[in-house]
């Protein structure tokens, strides 16, 4: 069968996917067909699972004994046929105590989840493995994505793995390593004059014209499902509880929404309680549309004009899933924080020299945000605090 690449292990466990639904109007959509967004609400669609059935038959301790990797959560992911569980070894990234840094900051329980050890060097691998696998299972063979850099590389890599076609629309000033990565993996690179939203417009137009499936952030339901596995792993490492605070670098916001969704599903399974961490949205001062909306009490995010930051993944003038991001942060009683580019660079150097973690700019921004919140008296010394480093800094070395 074209596209058949077996895993190093094959889980027979079937997905408990029940359907798709719009989180705004609650309209149900058929999960056995390729879907995009809710046409009435202009909203992402969310995958839903038969969690009541899983609660009765899925044992969490048995699950933890399965071979490592994202697909050990197969029942809570949308791919039904094991032949389409694409993998390059993603998932089960390290959750590290950062004790020396914690001592410097007078924080007793500081941790960092390092997504830089994923294939292609970022958390984007999680989303693309699941999204491409499910779309290919439903018949798609050619894809388009708008990317600030890392999502494009991940699409190209997983498309190569499965023998599929990848078309990546990327701002012309995206990091050179990201552009080279797409081309090395055989993807077609389309360089765009403008920011990510302009790349998104061009990707959508070309996808419609040529019959490609657009797989940009939140424009299909399943990249979110791959990203939510970060939340599963966090709860598992913390012995089926959650941190007190999570600092998350927010561009498109898929990971933040995914972690929140993971905790909701784990509670429905009876694996964790109702307590949630405060979710802190970290953005660059030169592009902070979500933080602005949080601080003003707005229900939607307005486009940020003149977005400027060297952290390419944070240069998102208006995230498509703004309602989901704002809802998650507010329900968590968290908040937002902005940081300067020089603070991000300083945090990168500190993480590398103090803890040996070469973080991407977006991940380092969480440390800068943590420092801001500490200076404002918003954190307690004994809280369990988690920083999310979304990728390796190797792609940003010059």
C-alpha positions as CSV (number, residue, x, y, z in Angstrom):
1,X,0.0,0.0,0.0
2,X,1.4,3.4,-0.9
3,X,2.4,5.4,2.2
4,X,2.6,2.3,4.4
5,X,5.5,2.7,6.8
6,X,5.2,0.4,9.9
7,X,6.3,1.6,13.3
8,X,9.1,0.0,15.2
9,X,6.2,-1.4,17.2
10,X,2.5,-1.7,16.2
11,X,-0.2,-1.0,18.8
12,X,-3.4,-2.8,18.0
13,X,-5.3,-0.4,20.3
14,X,-8.1,1.3,18.5
15,X,-8.7,5.0,18.5
16,X,-11.8,6.1,20.6
17,X,-12.5,9.0,18.3
18,X,-16.2,9.7,18.3
19,X,-16.5,12.8,16.1
20,X,-15.7,16.5,15.7
21,X,-17.5,19.5,17.1
22,X,-17.3,23.3,16.9
23,X,-16.5,24.7,20.4
24,X,-18.6,27.8,19.6
25,X,-21.9,26.5,18.2
26,X,-21.6,22.8,19.3
27,X,-22.4,21.6,15.8
28,X,-21.2,18.1,15.2
29,X,-19.1,17.1,12.1
30,X,-18.3,13.7,10.6
31,X,-14.8,12.6,11.6
32,X,-14.7,10.0,8.9
33,X,-14.4,12.8,6.2
34,X,-11.7,15.4,5.7
35,X,-12.8,18.5,7.6
36,X,-11.4,22.0,8.0
37,X,-13.2,24.6,10.2
38,X,-16.8,25.4,11.2
39,X,-18.1,27.5,8.3
40,X,-20.7,29.3,10.5
41,X,-18.5,30.3,13.3
42,X,-15.1,30.5,11.5
43,X,-13.8,28.3,14.3
44,X,-11.4,25.4,14.6
45,X,-13.1,22.0,15.1
46,X,-12.2,19.8,18.2
47,X,-11.9,16.1,18.2
48,X,-14.1,14.2,20.7
49,X,-13.6,10.7,22.1
50,X,-15.7,8.1,23.8
51,X,-14.1,8.9,27.2
52,X,-16.8,7.2,29.3
53,X,-16.1,3.9,27.5
54,X,-12.3,4.4,27.8
55,X,-12.7,5.1,31.5
56,X,-14.2,1.7,32.0
57,X,-11.5,-0.3,30.0
58,X,-8.3,1.7,29.8
59,X,-5.8,1.3,32.6
60,X,-3.4,4.1,33.0
61,X,-0.7,2.0,34.6
62,X,-0.8,-0.5,31.7
63,X,-0.5,2.4,29.3
64,X,2.6,3.7,31.0
65,X,4.3,0.3,30.4
66,X,3.9,0.5,26.6
67,X,6.9,1.4,24.5
68,X,7.8,5.1,24.6
69,X,6.5,7.5,22.0
70,X,3.5,9.5,21.1
71,X,1.5,6.6,19.8
72,X,1.3,4.8,23.2
73,X,-1.7,7.2,23.7
74,X,-3.4,5.6,20.6
75,X,-6.9,5.4,22.1
76,X,-6.8,9.2,22.7
77,X,-5.5,10.0,19.2
78,X,-7.5,10.1,16.0
79,X,-5.7,7.6,13.7
80,X,-7.6,4.3,13.5
81,X,-5.3,2.2,11.2
82,X,-1.9,1.5,12.8
83,X,-0.4,1.6,9.3
84,X,-0.9,5.4,9.3
85,X,0.6,6.0,12.8
86,X,3.5,7.9,11.2
87,X,6.6,8.2,13.4
88,X,10.1,9.5,13.4
89,X,10.4,8.9,17.2
90,X,8.5,11.8,18.5
91,X,7.1,12.2,22.1
92,X,8.2,11.4,25.6
93,X,10.5,14.3,25.8
94,X,12.4,15.1,29.0
95,X,10.8,17.0,31.9
96,X,13.8,18.3,33.7
97,X,14.2,19.7,37.2
98,X,16.3,22.9,36.7
99,X,17.6,23.1,40.2
100,X,20.6,25.4,39.7
101,X,18.4,28.0,37.9
102,X,15.7,27.5,40.6
103,X,18.3,28.2,43.3
104,X,19.4,31.4,41.5
105,X,15.7,32.5,41.4
106,X,14.9,31.2,44.9
107,X,12.3,28.8,43.5
108,X,12.3,25.4,45.0
109,X,10.4,23.5,42.4
110,X,11.2,24.7,38.9
111,X,11.0,22.4,35.9
112,X,11.4,22.6,32.1
113,X,9.9,20.4,29.4
114,X,12.4,20.2,26.6
115,X,10.6,19.7,23.2
116,X,13.9,20.2,21.4
117,X,14.6,16.5,21.5
118,X,11.8,15.7,19.1
119,X,12.4,14.8,15.4
120,X,13.0,18.0,13.4
121,X,14.0,19.6,16.7
122,X,10.6,21.0,17.9
123,X,7.2,20.2,19.2
124,X,5.8,20.7,15.7
125,X,6.7,17.0,15.1
126,X,3.9,15.9,17.4
127,X,1.2,17.7,15.5
128,X,2.4,16.8,12.0
129,X,2.8,13.1,12.9
130,X,-0.9,12.9,13.9
131,X,-2.4,15.4,11.4
132,X,-0.7,13.8,8.4
133,X,-1.4,10.3,9.5
134,X,-5.1,11.0,10.0
135,X,-5.5,13.0,6.8
136,X,-3.6,10.3,4.7
137,X,-5.8,7.7,6.3
138,X,-8.8,9.6,5.0
139,X,-7.3,9.9,1.5
140,X,-5.3,13.1,1.3
141,X,-2.0,13.0,-0.5
142,X,-0.9,16.6,-1.0
143,X,-0.7,19.3,1.7
144,X,-0.1,23.0,2.2
145,X,1.0,24.8,5.4
146,X,1.7,28.4,6.4
147,X,4.7,28.3,8.7
148,X,7.0,30.7,10.6
149,X,9.6,28.0,10.1
150,X,9.4,24.9,12.3
151,X,6.0,23.6,11.2
152,X,7.1,23.7,7.6
153,X,10.2,21.6,8.4
154,X,8.0,19.1,10.3
155,X,5.5,18.8,7.5
156,X,8.2,18.2,4.9
157,X,9.8,15.5,7.1
158,X,6.7,13.6,7.8
159,X,5.4,13.9,4.2
160,X,8.8,12.4,3.1
161,X,8.3,9.6,5.7
162,X,4.9,8.7,4.2
163,X,5.5,9.5,0.5
164,X,3.2,12.5,0.5
165,X,3.5,16.0,-1.1
166,X,4.4,19.0,1.1
167,X,4.0,22.7,0.1
168,X,5.3,25.2,2.6
169,X,4.5,28.9,2.6
170,X,7.0,30.8,4.7
171,X,7.9,34.4,5.2
172,X,10.9,35.2,3.1
173,X,12.8,36.4,6.2
174,X,12.2,33.1,8.1
175,X,15.4,31.6,9.6
176,X,17.7,30.2,6.9
177,X,17.9,26.8,8.7
178,X,14.1,26.4,8.5
179,X,14.1,27.1,4.8
180,X,16.9,24.7,4.2
181,X,15.2,22.0,6.3
182,X,12.1,22.1,4.1
183,X,14.1,21.8,0.9
184,X,16.3,19.1,2.3
185,X,13.3,16.9,3.1
186,X,11.9,17.4,-0.4
187,X,9.2,19.9,0.4
188,X,8.2,22.7,-2.1
189,X,9.2,26.0,-0.5
190,X,7.1,29.1,-1.3
191,X,8.7,32.3,0.1
192,X,6.2,35.0,0.9
193,X,6.7,38.8,1.2
194,X,5.0,39.5,4.4
195,X,4.2,37.9,7.8
196,X,2.6,34.6,8.8
197,X,-0.9,35.8,8.1
198,X,0.0,36.7,4.5
199,X,1.6,33.3,4.2
200,X,-1.6,31.8,5.5
201,X,-3.7,33.6,2.9
202,X,-1.5,32.4,0.1
203,X,-1.4,28.8,1.4
204,X,-5.2,28.8,1.6
205,X,-5.6,30.2,-1.9
206,X,-3.2,27.8,-3.5
207,X,-4.6,24.8,-1.6
208,X,-8.1,25.6,-2.9
209,X,-6.8,26.1,-6.5
210,X,-4.8,22.9,-6.6
211,X,-6.8,20.6,-4.4
212,X,-4.2,20.4,-1.6
213,X,-5.3,19.9,2.0
214,X,-4.4,23.0,4.1
215,X,-2.9,21.9,7.3
216,X,-2.0,25.4,8.8
217,X,-2.4,26.0,12.5
218,X,-6.0,25.2,13.6
219,X,-7.2,25.0,10.0
220,X,-7.7,21.3,10.5
221,X,-8.6,19.4,13.7
222,X,-5.7,17.0,14.3
223,X,-2.4,18.9,14.7
224,X,-4.0,19.9,18.1
225,X,-4.3,16.2,19.0
226,X,-0.6,15.6,18.5
227,X,0.3,18.7,20.6
228,X,-2.0,17.7,23.4
229,X,0.2,14.7,24.2
230,X,2.5,17.2,25.9
231,X,-0.2,17.5,28.5
232,X,-0.6,13.8,28.9
233,X,3.2,13.5,29.5
234,X,3.2,16.4,32.0
235,X,0.5,14.8,34.1
236,X,2.2,11.4,34.0
237,X,5.6,12.6,35.1
238,X,4.0,14.6,37.9
239,X,2.4,11.3,39.1
240,X,-1.0,12.1,37.7
241,X,-1.2,15.7,39.0
242,X,-0.5,19.0,37.4
243,X,2.0,21.9,38.0
244,X,0.8,25.0,39.7
245,X,1.9,27.3,36.9
246,X,2.9,26.7,33.2
247,X,4.7,29.4,31.2
248,X,3.9,28.8,27.5
249,X,5.3,30.7,24.5
250,X,2.3,31.7,22.5
251,X,2.3,32.3,18.8
252,X,-0.5,30.3,17.2
253,X,-1.3,28.8,20.6
254,X,-1.9,25.2,19.5
255,X,0.2,23.8,22.3
256,X,-1.4,25.9,25.0
257,X,-4.9,24.8,23.9
258,X,-3.7,21.2,23.5
259,X,-2.3,21.0,27.0
260,X,-5.6,22.4,28.4
261,X,-7.6,19.9,26.3
262,X,-5.4,17.0,27.5
263,X,-6.1,17.9,31.2
264,X,-9.8,17.9,30.5
265,X,-9.7,14.5,28.9
266,X,-7.6,13.1,31.7
267,X,-10.1,14.3,34.3
268,X,-12.9,12.7,32.3
269,X,-11.0,9.4,32.5
270,X,-10.6,9.8,36.2
271,X,-6.8,10.0,36.0
272,X,-6.4,13.5,37.4
273,X,-8.5,15.7,39.6
274,X,-10.2,19.0,38.8
275,X,-7.3,21.3,39.8
276,X,-5.5,23.1,36.9
277,X,-2.3,25.1,36.6
278,X,-2.4,28.8,35.9
279,X,-1.5,29.1,32.2
280,X,0.7,32.0,31.5
281,X,0.8,33.2,27.9
282,X,4.3,34.6,27.1
283,X,4.7,36.9,24.0
284,X,7.3,39.3,22.7
285,X,6.8,43.0,23.3
286,X,7.0,43.5,19.5
287,X,4.0,41.1,18.9
288,X,1.7,40.6,21.8
289,X,-1.9,40.5,20.5
290,X,-3.0,37.8,23.0
291,X,-1.6,39.5,26.0
292,X,-3.2,42.8,24.9
293,X,-6.6,41.1,24.7
294,X,-6.1,39.4,28.1
295,X,-5.2,42.7,29.7
296,X,-8.1,44.6,28.1
297,X,-10.7,42.0,28.8
298,X,-11.5,41.6,25.1
299,X,-13.3,38.6,23.8
300,X,-11.3,38.4,20.5
301,X,-7.7,39.2,19.5
302,X,-7.1,42.2,17.2
303,X,-4.4,42.0,14.6
304,X,-1.0,43.4,15.9
305,X,0.3,46.0,13.5
306,X,4.0,46.1,12.7
307,X,4.9,42.8,14.4
308,X,8.6,42.6,15.1
309,X,10.6,40.0,17.1
310,X,13.6,37.7,16.3
311,X,11.6,34.8,17.9
312,X,9.9,33.8,14.6
313,X,7.4,31.5,16.3
314,X,6.1,34.4,18.4
315,X,5.6,36.7,15.4
316,X,2.0,35.8,14.8
317,X,-0.1,39.0,14.4
318,X,-3.5,37.3,15.0
319,X,-3.8,33.7,16.0
320,X,-6.8,32.0,14.3
321,X,-7.9,30.2,17.5
322,X,-7.9,33.3,19.6
323,X,-11.2,32.4,21.4
324,X,-9.8,29.1,22.5
325,X,-6.6,30.6,23.7
326,X,-8.3,33.3,25.7
327,X,-10.8,30.9,27.2
328,X,-8.1,28.5,28.4
329,X,-6.0,31.2,30.0
330,X,-8.9,32.8,31.7
331,X,-10.4,29.5,32.9
332,X,-7.0,28.7,34.4
333,X,-6.9,32.1,36.2
334,X,-3.6,32.6,34.6
335,X,-2.6,35.6,32.5
336,X,-0.1,37.0,30.1
337,X,3.3,38.6,30.1
338,X,5.4,40.3,27.4
339,X,9.2,40.3,27.2
340,X,11.8,42.2,25.1
341,X,14.0,40.5,22.5
342,X,17.1,41.3,24.6
343,X,15.5,39.6,27.6
344,X,14.9,36.5,25.4
345,X,18.5,36.4,24.3
346,X,19.7,36.8,27.8
347,X,17.4,33.9,28.9
348,X,18.8,31.7,26.1
349,X,22.3,32.3,27.3
350,X,21.3,31.6,30.9
351,X,19.6,28.4,30.2
352,X,22.5,27.1,28.2
353,X,25.3,28.2,30.6
354,X,23.4,27.3,33.9
355,X,21.4,24.2,32.9
356,X,23.0,23.0,29.6
357,X,19.7,23.5,27.7
358,X,20.1,25.2,24.3
359,X,16.6,26.5,24.0
360,X,14.9,28.1,21.0
361,X,14.1,31.8,21.3
362,X,10.4,31.0,21.9
363,X,11.2,28.6,24.7
364,X,13.7,31.0,26.3
365,X,11.0,33.6,26.4
366,X,9.3,31.6,29.1
367,X,12.2,32.1,31.4
368,X,12.2,35.9,30.7
369,X,8.4,35.8,31.4
370,X,9.0,34.0,34.6
371,X,11.5,36.7,35.7
372,X,8.9,39.4,35.0
373,X,6.2,37.6,37.0
374,X,8.6,37.1,39.9
375,X,9.5,40.8,39.9
376,X,5.8,41.6,40.0
377,X,5.2,39.3,43.0
378,X,2.9,36.9,41.1
379,X,4.6,33.6,42.1
380,X,5.2,31.8,45.3
381,X,8.6,30.2,46.1
382,X,7.1,26.8,46.8
383,X,4.9,26.5,43.7
384,X,5.6,23.9,41.1
385,X,6.4,25.9,38.0
386,X,6.9,24.5,34.5
387,X,8.6,26.2,31.6
388,X,7.8,24.9,28.1
389,X,10.8,25.0,25.7
390,X,9.2,24.3,22.4
391,X,12.4,23.5,20.4
392,X,16.1,23.3,20.1
393,X,18.2,26.4,19.7
394,X,20.5,24.7,17.2
395,X,18.5,26.2,14.3
396,X,19.1,29.7,15.5
397,X,22.9,29.5,16.0
398,X,24.9,31.8,13.8
